[in-house]
Amino acid sequence: MPNLALDLRYLKYAIVVAEQGSFRRAADILNLPQSTVSRRIQILERTLGLPLFERSRIGARPTLAGERFIREAATLSFVKLNRSLLAGPRIESAILLLPS
């Protein structure tokens, strides 16, 4: 299994896009340009080797693989956040173990 180092912000962006169903609305919530959110999701998809979202004129919805990834990312983000609050130092990245 390869190790994949991902910035937790990328996971957060994917979670917010899935919740909002739109890159534009996610960007508004994250207070970022839409192009930044879109680019980071594309980097994440390229790194993982699979599409996380189906994009259309009316928005974005997670693919089946995207739903699973986002569910795991939300759990990982919550666990890492709790650990960082207990440990003190700020966590900037996480290691995900994904099957090849």
C-alpha positions in Angstrom: 0.0 0.0 0.0 1.4 3.4 -1.0 1.5 6.2 1.5 -0.2 9.4 0.4 0.6 12.6 2.2 -2.3 15.0 1.8 -2.8 18.5 3.3 -5.9 18.4 5.5 -7.1 21.5 3.7 -7.7 19.5 0.5 -9.8 17.1 2.5 -11.8 20.0 4.0 -12.4 21.4 0.5 -13.7 18.1 -0.8 -16.0 17.8 2.2 -17.4 21.3 1.8 -17.9 20.8 -2.0 -19.8 17.6 -1.3 -21.9 19.2 1.4 -22.8 22.3 -0.8 -23.1 20.4 -4.1 -21.3 23.3 -5.8 -17.7 24.5 -6.2 -18.9 28.1 -6.2 -20.9 27.8 -2.9 -18.0 25.9 -1.3 -15.6 28.6 -2.4 -17.9 31.3 -0.8 -18.0 29.4 2.5 -14.2 28.8 2.5 -13.6 32.4 1.5 -11.5 31.3 -1.4 -11.6 31.9 -5.2 -13.6 29.2 -6.9 -10.5 28.4 -9.1 -8.5 27.6 -6.0 -11.0 25.1 -4.7 -11.5 23.6 -8.2 -7.7 23.3 -8.7 -7.1 21.7 -5.3 -9.9 19.1 -5.9 -8.3 18.4 -9.3 -4.9 17.9 -7.6 -6.5 15.6 -5.1 -8.3 13.6 -7.8 -5.1 13.3 -9.8 -3.2 12.2 -6.7 -5.8 9.6 -5.9 -6.2 8.5 -9.5 -10.0 8.7 -9.5 -12.7 11.3 -9.9 -14.3 12.4 -6.7 -17.0 14.5 -8.3 -19.3 14.5 -11.3 -19.4 18.1 -12.5 -22.4 19.6 -14.4 -23.9 23.0 -15.0 -26.1 22.7 -12.0 -23.3 21.8 -9.6 -21.1 18.9 -8.4 -22.0 15.7 -6.7 -19.7 13.0 -5.4 -19.1 9.9 -7.4 -19.4 6.5 -5.6 -15.7 6.5 -4.9 -16.0 10.2 -3.9 -18.7 9.5 -1.4 -16.5 6.8 0.2 -13.4 9.0 0.2 -15.3 12.0 1.7 -16.8 9.8 4.4 -13.3 8.6 5.3 -11.8 12.1 5.0 -14.5 13.5 7.3 -13.7 10.8 9.9 -9.9 11.4 9.5 -10.2 15.2 9.8 -12.3 14.8 13.0 -9.8 12.4 14.6 -6.8 14.5 13.6 -8.5 17.7 14.8 -9.2 16.1 18.2 -5.7 14.8 18.5 -4.2 18.2 17.6 -6.4 19.9 20.3 -5.2 17.4 22.9 -1.5 17.5 21.8 -1.2 21.2 21.3 0.7 21.6 18.0 -1.1 22.4 14.9 -1.4 19.6 12.4 -0.7 20.6 8.8 -0.9 17.3 7.0 -2.1 13.7 7.3 -1.1 10.4 6.0 -3.8 8.3 4.3 -3.2 4.7 3.5 -5.2 3.8 0.4 -5.3 0.5 -1.4 -3.4 0.4 -4.7 
